[in-house]
Amino acid sequence: MPLNGKQKAFLRGLCHELNPVVFVGREGASEAVVRKTHLELEAHELIKGRVGDGCELDVTTIATALAEGTHSEVVQVIGFTFSLYRKRKKKSELKLPV
């Protein structure tokens, strides 16, 4: 389910106070990074990630690849930082606006 503009704006506001929990290095969106992203999304629903200087791919490409690999949505990409959202199957804590 794609997020609408109001929902993305709401999630962007929540992202400001988050620290990155997924770090992408030289290997890019490897299987290990996808697994880590999946685990963090299950734990937090909304996460922030950061792409290191050694990565040859741009941040938008990495964020899109991770979103596809984890069935999540890209909320925002700023500089070397990206945010992803995926509603938790059980006990969802975030209530998105309609």
Contact map, one row per residue, 1 for C-alpha under 8 A:
11100000000000000000000000000000000000000000000000000000000000000000000000000000000000000000000000
11110000000000000000000000000000000000000000000000000000000000000000000010000000000000000000000000
11111011000000000000000000000000000000000000000000000000000000000000000010000000000000000000000000
01111111000000000000000000000000000000000000000000000000000000000000000000000000000000000000000000
00111111100000000000000000000000000000000000000000000000000000000000000000000000000000000000000000
00011111110000000000000000000000000000000000000000000000000000000000000000000000000000000000000011
00111111111000000000000000000000000000000000000000000000000000000000000000000000000000000000000111
00111111111100000000000000000000000000000000000000000000000000000000000000110000000000000000000000
00001111111110000000000000000000000000000000000000000000000000000000000000000000000000000000000000
00000111111111000000000000000000000000000000000000000000000000000000000000000000000000000000000110
00000011111111100000000000000000000000000000010000000000000000000000000000100000000000000000000000
00000001111111110000000000000000000000000000000000000000000000000000000000110000000000000000000000
00000000111111110000000000000000000000000000000000000000000000000000000000000000000000000000000000
00000000011111111100000000000000000000000000000000000000000000000000000000000000000000000000000000
00000000001111111100000000000000000000000000011100000000000000000000000000000000001000000000000000
00000000000111111100000000000000000000000000000000000000000000000000000000000000000000000000000000
00000000000001111110000000000000000000000000000000000000000000000000000000000000000000000000000000
00000000000001111111000000000000000000000000001100000000000000000000000000000000000000000000000000
00000000000000001111100000000000000000000000000100000000000000000000000000000000000000000000000000
00000000000000000111111000000000000000000000001111000000000000000000000000000000100000000000000000
00000000000000000011111000000000000000010000001110000000000000000000000000000000000000000000000000
00000000000000000001111100000000100110010000001111000000000000000000000000000000000000000000000000
00000000000000000001111110000000100000000000000011110000000000000000000000000000000000000000000000
00000000000000000000011111111000100000000000000011110010000000000000000000000000000000000000000000
00000000000000000000001111110000000000000000000000111110000000000000000000000000000000000000000000
00000000000000000000000111110000000000000000000000011111000000000000000000000000000000000000000000
00000000000000000000000111111100000000000000000000000010000000000000000000000000000000000000000000
00000000000000000000000111111100100000000000000000000011100001000000000000000000000000000000000000
00000000000000000000000100111111110000000000000000000000000001001100000000000000000000000000000000
00000000000000000000000000111111110000000000000000000000000000000000000000000000000000000000000000
00000000000000000000000000001111111000000000000000000000000000000000000000000000000000000000000000
00000000000000000000000000001111111100000000000000000000000000000000000000000000000000000000000000
00000000000000000000011100011111111110000000000000000000000000000000000000000000000000000000000000
00000000000000000000000000001111111111000000000000000000000000000100110000000000000000000000000000
00000000000000000000000000000011111111100000000000000000000000000000000000000000000000000000000000
00000000000000000000010000000001111111110000000000000000000000000000000000000000000000000000000000
00000000000000000000010000000000111111111000000000000000000000000100010000000000000000000000000000
00000000000000000000000000000000011111111100000000000000000000000000010000000000000000000000000000
00000000000000000000000000000000001111111110000000000000000000000000000000000000000000000000000000
00000000000000000000110000000000000111111111101000000000000000000000000000000000000000000000000000
00000000000000000000000000000000000011111111111000000000000000000000000000000000000111010000000000
00000000000000000000000000000000000001111111100000000000000000000000000000000000000001010000000000
00000000000000000000000000000000000000111111100000000000000000000000000000000000000000000000000000
00000000000000000000000000000000000000011111111000000000000000000000000000000000000000000000000000
00000000000000000000000000000000000000011111111000000000000000000000000000000000000011110001010000
00000000001000100000000000000000000000001001111100000000000000000000000000000000001111000000000000
00000000000000100101110000000000000000011001111110000000000000000000000000000000001110000000000000
00000000000000100111110000000000000000000000011111000000000000000000000000000000111100000000000000
00000000000000000001111100000000000000000000001111100000000000000000000000000000111000000000000000
00000000000000000001011100000000000000000000000111110000000000000000000000000001110000000000000000
00000000000000000000001110000000000000000000000011111010001001000000000000000001100000000000000000
00000000000000000000001111000000000000000000000001111110000000000000000000000001000000000000000000
00000000000000000000000011000000000000000000000000111111000000000000000000000000000000000000000000
00000000000000000000000011000000000000000000000000011111000000000000000000000000000000000000000000
00000000000000000000000111110000000000000000000000111111110000000000000000000000000000000000000000
00000000000000000000000001010000000000000000000000001111110000000000000000000000000000000000000000
00000000000000000000000000010000000000000000000000000011111011000000000000000000000000000000000000
00000000000000000000000000000000000000000000000000000011111111000000000000000000000000000000000000
00000000000000000000000000000000000000000000000000100000111111100000000000001011110000000000000000
00000000000000000000000000000000000000000000000000000000011111110000000000001000010000000000000000
00000000000000000000000000000000000000000000000000000000111111111000000000000000000000000000000000
00000000000000000000000000011000000000000000000000100000111111111100000000000000000000000000000000
00000000000000000000000000000000000000000000000000000000001111111110000001001000011100000000000000
00000000000000000000000000000000000000000000000000000000000111111111000001000000000000000000000000
00000000000000000000000000001000000000000000000000000000000011111111100000000000000000000000000000
00000000000000000000000000001000010010000000000000000000000001111111110100000000000000000000000000
00000000000000000000000000000000000000000000000000000000000000111111111111000000000100000000000000
00000000000000000000000000000000000000000000000000000000000000011111111100000000000000000000000000
00000000000000000000000000000000010000000000000000000000000000001111111100000000000000000000000000
00000000000000000000000000000000010011000000000000000000000000000111111100000000000000000000000000
00000000000000000000000000000000000000000000000000000000000000000011111110000000000001000000000000
00000000000000000000000000000000000000000000000000000000000000000111111111000000000111000000000000
01100000000000000000000000000000000000000000000000000000000000000010001111100000000111000000000000
00000000000000000000000000000000000000000000000000000000000000110010000111111000011110000000000000
00000001001100000000000000000000000000000000000000000000000000000000000011111000011110000000000000
00000001000100000000000000000000000000000000000000000000000000000000000001111100011100000000000000
00000000000000000000000000000000000000000000000000000000001100100000000001111111111000000000000000
00000000000000000000000000000000000000000000000000000000000000000000000000011111110000000000000000
00000000000000000000000000000000000000000000000000000000001000000000000000001111100000000000000000
00000000000000000000000000000000000000000000000001110000001000000000000000001111110000000000000000
00000000000000000001000000000000000000000000000111100000001000000000000000001111111000000000000000
00000000000000000000000000000000000000000000000111000000001100100000000001111101111100000000000000
00000000000000100000000000000000000000000000011110000000000000100000000001111000111110000000000000
00000000000000000000000000000000000000001000011100000000000000100010000111110000011111000000000000
00000000000000000000000000000000000000001000111000000000000000000000000111100000001111100000000000
00000000000000000000000000000000000000001100110000000000000000000000001110000000000111110000000000
00000000000000000000000000000000000000000000100000000000000000000000000000000000000011111001010000
00000000000000000000000000000000000000001100100000000000000000000000000000000000000001111111000000
00000000000000000000000000000000000000000000000000000000000000000000000000000000000000111111000000
00000000000000000000000000000000000000000000000000000000000000000000000000000000000000011111000000
00000000000000000000000000000000000000000000000000000000000000000000000000000000000000011111100000
00000000000000000000000000000000000000000000100000000000000000000000000000000000000000111111111000
00000000000000000000000000000000000000000000000000000000000000000000000000000000000000000011111000
00000000000000000000000000000000000000000000100000000000000000000000000000000000000000100001111100
00000000000000000000000000000000000000000000000000000000000000000000000000000000000000000001111110
00000010010000000000000000000000000000000000000000000000000000000000000000000000000000000000011111
00000110010000000000000000000000000000000000000000000000000000000000000000000000000000000000001111
00000110000000000000000000000000000000000000000000000000000000000000000000000000000000000000000111
